[in-house]
Amino acid sequence: LRYINETIEDPTQYHFSYRKPKETHDYNFYYKTLQTTHYRLERAYVSFNGAVGLDENTIFQPTDFERNATNASVVGHYREVIVTGYLWATYNFGHSFEDFFTPLFLIPEEIRRRSHIIVFSMPFLYNTLLDLLGFLPDRRIYLPKNKGEYISADILHCFANRTFYISQWGPNTYRFKRFLHEKFELDKITPSEYCFTNRPKGKRRHIHNLDEVINSAKAKFPTIDWKFIPDNHTNLIECARDFKKIKFLFSPVGSNICKCIFMADNTVVICVTANFPENSLAGFCLSCKLFELQYDSISAHHLEYGSPINVNDALFHIEKCLKVLETGNWNVYK
């Protein structure tokens, strides 16, 4: 096993939770650190949903409620396998980026180049990114969803203590960001756009009156060319280039905000929350060196389908965060 303990040394306060001083402190202090253990297990098994076990024991982790560990048949054998992520990451952008791809940067390249990998990612992400990471198509394992099937491996690489479940950030997240910017040549794009985005109607935490917010912002800040960017990308490189153009983003809370990994350092994200602690996006954004504000305005529960938000509150925070973009600090909120 290999214990990993890394901390971002940058003292900048990137996160601010409005009227929540404890969260502001804790997120900025604790979430700059990555602590986990890379295990190299021999004669191990892994399920269609990322549950890891040995001959007589399943290695239970805090996220096994997502992993559905069961007694099952072994349907394949491989010499050396890497497992990160779990089934949920196959249809959620945030879980895919944070829990499937990011841990791969903690595995030495020589191991990545020779190992098979169980793919827990969205289709429009994994082909491009696994190619870049050196996992050729013949070394990708796709286990059928929702079936009690395991594969066995002579050597299995996984992470636990602490595991990855939208809960690990720090320097490794920024390492992933820089990898993406270099591979997609994003540094050639200068951010200049001020954008709103929304989660699709009928999805959780959709802002019902975002059009009203946008029109009010255009009236209050007429010198800014406000734009709307839809949450419907199907091509990763196009998504990356669109988000690299953004210097100021206003969005409801959700995994859609994880696309901010393509934004330049020291740009601004306003995350409208639903009276629910959103530590994962705080850790993700600050590890990407983005100034992120979180404030509650969606009245529906985090797991419900959104609501209108207060337009005056939105304009208040937009005005404040335009100053944050200019100054690189949160003094405007003091």
C-alpha positions in Angstrom: 0.0 0.0 0.0 1.0 3.6 -0.5 -0.3 6.4 1.7 -0.9 9.7 0.0 -1.1 13.0 1.8 -0.9 16.2 -0.3 -2.0 19.8 0.5 -2.4 22.9 -1.7 0.1 25.5 -0.5 -1.7 28.4 -2.1 -3.1 30.6 0.8 -5.8 32.2 -1.4 -9.3 32.0 0.0 -11.2 30.7 -3.1 -14.5 29.7 -1.5 -17.1 31.9 0.2 -20.4 30.6 1.7 -22.7 33.5 2.2 -23.7 34.0 5.8 -22.0 30.7 6.7 -18.7 31.6 8.3 -18.0 28.0 9.6 -18.5 26.5 6.2 -16.3 29.2 4.6 -13.5 28.5 7.0 -13.8 24.7 7.0 -14.0 24.3 3.2 -11.0 26.6 2.6 -8.9 25.0 5.4 -9.7 21.3 5.2 -10.5 20.8 1.5 -7.1 21.7 0.2 -5.8 18.4 1.5 -5.9 15.0 -0.1 -5.5 11.9 2.1 -6.0 8.4 0.7 -4.3 5.1 0.4 -3.4 3.3 -2.8 -3.9 -0.4 -2.2 -2.2 -3.1 -4.4 -4.3 -6.2 -3.7 -3.4 -9.8 -4.9 -6.0 -12.3 -6.0 -8.9 -9.9 -5.6 -12.3 -9.4 -7.1 -14.3 -6.3 -8.2 -18.0 -6.0 -9.0 -19.9 -4.2 -11.8 -20.3 -1.4 -9.3 -16.8 -1.1 -7.9 -17.2 -3.2 -4.8 -13.8 -4.8 -4.0 -13.2 -8.1 -2.2 -10.8 -11.0 -1.5 -11.7 -14.7 -1.3 -13.7 -14.5 1.9 -14.2 -10.8 2.6 -15.7 -7.8 0.9 -13.9 -4.6 1.7 -16.7 -2.4 2.8 -16.2 1.3 2.4 -18.3 4.3 3.5 -19.8 4.5 0.0 -20.9 0.9 -0.3 -24.5 2.1 -0.3 -23.6 3.1 -3.9 -21.6 0.0 -4.7 -24.2 -2.7 -4.1 -21.8 -5.4 -2.9 -23.4 -8.8 -3.3 -22.5 -12.5 -3.7 -22.1 -13.0 -7.4 -20.5 -15.0 -10.2 -17.0 -14.3 -11.5 -17.2 -13.7 -15.2 -13.6 -12.9 -16.2 -10.0 -12.9 -15.1 -7.3 -10.4 -15.7 -3.7 -10.0 -14.6 -3.6 -6.4 -13.4 -6.7 -4.1 -13.0 -7.4 -0.6 -11.8 -10.8 0.3 -10.3 -11.9 3.8 -9.4 -15.4 5.1 -9.3 -18.7 3.2 -9.3 -21.9 2.8 -11.3 -23.3 6.3 -10.5 -20.3 7.8 -12.2 -21.4 6.3 -15.5 -24.2 8.9 -15.8 -23.1 11.8 -13.6 -20.5 14.3 -14.8 -19.3 15.4 -11.4 -19.0 11.8 -10.0 -17.2 10.8 -13.2 -14.7 13.5 -13.0 -14.1 13.6 -9.2 -14.3 9.8 -8.5 -13.3 8.0 -11.6 -10.8 10.1 -13.5 -9.1 12.2 -10.8 -7.8 9.2 -8.8 -6.1 7.9 -11.9 -3.5 10.7 -11.6 -2.3 9.1 -8.3 -1.4 5.9 -10.1 2.1 5.8 -11.6 2.0 6.0 -15.4 3.9 2.7 -15.9 1.0 0.9 -14.0 -1.6 2.8 -16.1 0.1 1.8 -19.3 0.0 -2.0 -18.6 -3.3 -2.4 -16.6 -6.9 -3.0 -17.5 -9.4 -0.6 -16.2 -13.1 -1.0 -15.3 -14.8 1.9 -16.9 -17.2 3.9 -14.7 -17.7 7.1 -16.7 -20.1 8.7 -19.2 -19.6 7.7 -22.8 -18.9 11.2 -24.1 -16.1 11.5 -21.5 -14.3 8.2 -21.4 -13.2 7.6 -25.0 -11.3 10.8 -25.2 -9.9 10.9 -21.7 -8.9 7.2 -21.5 -7.1 7.6 -24.8 -5.2 10.5 -23.4 -4.4 8.6 -20.2 -3.0 5.6 -22.2 -5.8 3.1 -21.6 -6.2 1.5 -25.1 -9.6 0.2 -26.0 -8.5 -3.5 -25.5 -7.7 -2.7 -21.9 -11.1 -1.3 -21.0 -13.6 -3.5 -19.1 -17.3 -2.8 -19.2 -19.3 -4.9 -16.8 -23.0 -5.2 -17.3 -25.0 -2.8 -15.2 -27.2 -4.1 -12.3 -26.0 -7.6 -12.6 -24.3 -9.5 -9.8 -21.1 -10.2 -11.7 -17.4 -9.8 -10.6 -14.1 -10.1 -12.4 -11.0 -11.4 -10.7 -7.5 -10.0 -10.9 -4.0 -11.2 -9.9 -3.3 -7.6 -9.0 -5.9 -5.0 -8.2 -5.3 -1.3 -7.7 -7.8 0.7 -5.7 -8.1 3.5 -3.2 -9.6 3.4 0.4 -9.0 5.0 3.7 -10.2 7.6 2.6 -12.1 6.5 -0.5 -13.2 8.7 -3.3 -16.9 9.7 -3.2 -17.0 13.4 -4.2 -14.9 13.9 -1.1 -11.2 14.1 -2.2 -9.7 17.2 -3.8 -6.5 19.1 -3.3 -3.4 19.1 -5.5 -4.5 16.0 -7.5 -7.6 17.8 -8.8 -5.5 20.7 -10.0 -3.1 18.2 -11.6 -6.0 16.8 -13.5 -7.1 20.3 -14.5 -3.6 21.2 -15.9 -3.5 17.9 -17.8 -6.8 18.8 -19.5 -5.8 22.4 -20.3 -2.5 21.2 -21.8 -4.0 18.3 -23.8 -6.8 20.4 -25.2 -4.6 23.5 -25.7 -7.0 25.6 -23.6 -4.3 28.1 -22.5 -4.5 29.5 -26.1 -8.1 30.7 -25.3 -8.5 34.0 -23.3 -11.6 34.0 -21.1 -13.9 36.9 -21.8 -17.5 35.7 -21.4 -20.0 36.4 -18.7 -22.4 33.5 -18.7 -25.5 32.0 -17.1 -26.3 28.3 -17.2 -29.2 26.2 -15.9 -30.0 22.6 -15.3 -32.5 21.3 -17.8 -36.2 21.7 -17.0 -37.4 18.6 -15.2 -34.0 17.9 -13.5 -33.2 18.6 -9.9 -32.4 22.1 -8.8 -33.6 23.8 -12.1 -33.9 27.6 -11.7 -37.5 28.2 -12.9 -37.1 32.0 -13.6 -33.5 32.2 -14.8 -34.7 34.2 -17.9 -35.9 36.9 -15.5 -32.6 36.9 -13.7 -30.7 37.2 -17.1 -32.9 40.1 -18.3 -32.5 41.9 -15.0 -28.7 41.5 -15.1 -28.7 42.9 -18.7 -30.6 45.9 -17.5 -28.5 46.5 -14.3 -25.1 45.8 -16.0 -25.7 47.0 -19.6 -22.0 47.2 -20.5 -21.6 43.5 -20.1 -22.6 41.1 -22.9 -24.4 38.5 -20.8 -24.7 35.0 -22.5 -26.5 31.8 -21.8 -24.6 28.5 -22.2 -26.9 25.4 -22.3 -26.0 22.3 -20.3 -26.2 19.9 -23.3 -22.7 19.3 -24.5 -22.1 15.9 -26.2 -18.5 16.5 -27.3 -15.9 16.9 -24.6 -13.5 19.1 -26.5 -16.2 21.5 -27.6 -17.4 21.6 -23.9 -13.9 22.4 -22.8 -13.4 25.2 -25.2 -16.8 26.7 -24.5 -16.1 26.8 -20.7 -12.5 28.1 -21.2 -14.1 31.2 -22.7 -16.0 31.9 -19.5 -14.6 34.3 -16.8 -17.9 34.7 -14.8 -20.5 31.9 -14.4 -23.9 31.9 -12.6 -25.4 28.4 -12.2 -27.7 26.3 -10.0 -25.9 23.7 -7.9 -25.1 20.4 -9.6 -22.5 18.4 -11.3 -22.9 20.7 -14.3 -20.7 23.1 -12.4 -17.8 20.6 -12.5 -17.3 21.7 -16.1 -15.7 24.7 -14.5 -12.5 22.6 -14.4 -12.0 24.0 -18.0 -12.2 27.6 -16.8 -9.0 29.6 -16.2 -7.6 30.1 -12.7 -9.0 33.0 -10.7 -12.2 33.2 -12.6 -15.6 33.3 -10.8 -18.4 30.8 -10.2 -21.7 31.7 -8.4 -23.4 28.5 -7.2 -27.0 28.9 -6.2 -27.8 26.3 -3.6 -30.9 24.6 -2.2 -30.5 24.9 1.6 -28.3 21.9 1.5 -24.5 21.6 2.3 -22.6 21.5 -1.0 -19.1 20.6 0.2 -18.1 18.7 -2.9 -18.4 21.7 -5.3 -16.6 23.9 -2.8 -13.7 21.4 -2.7 -13.7 21.0 -6.4 -13.7 24.7 -7.3 -11.1 25.8 -4.8 -8.8 22.9 -5.9 -9.3 24.3 -9.5 -8.3 27.8 -8.2 -11.6 29.3 -8.9 -13.4 31.9 -6.8 -16.7 30.2 -5.9 -19.6 31.8 -4.0 -22.4 29.6 -2.6 -25.7 31.2 -1.5 -29.1 29.6 -0.8 -32.0 30.7 -3.0 -33.6 27.5 -4.4 -36.5 26.9 -2.1 -37.1 23.3 -3.1 -35.1 20.5 -1.5 -31.8 19.5 -3.0 -33.3 16.3 -4.4 -36.4 18.1 -5.9 -36.9 19.8 -9.2 -36.0 23.4 -8.4 -37.9 26.6 -7.9 -37.8 30.3 -8.8 -35.1 32.3 -7.1 -35.1 35.8 -5.7 -34.0 38.1 -8.5 -32.8 40.9 -6.2 -30.6 38.5 -4.3 -29.2 37.2 -7.6 -28.3 40.8 -8.7 -26.8 41.6 -5.3 -24.4 38.6 -5.5 -23.6 39.2 -9.2 -22.6 42.8 -8.4 -20.4 41.6 -5.5 -18.8 38.9 -7.5 -18.0 41.2 -10.4 -15.9 43.0 -7.8 -14.3 39.7 -6.6 -13.4 39.0 -10.2 -11.7 42.4 -10.4 -9.9 42.3 -7.0 -9.2 38.6 -6.4 -10.6 38.6 -2.9 -13.9 38.6 -0.9 -13.5 41.9 0.9 -16.6 43.3 -0.9 -18.6 41.0 1.4 -17.2 42.5 4.6 
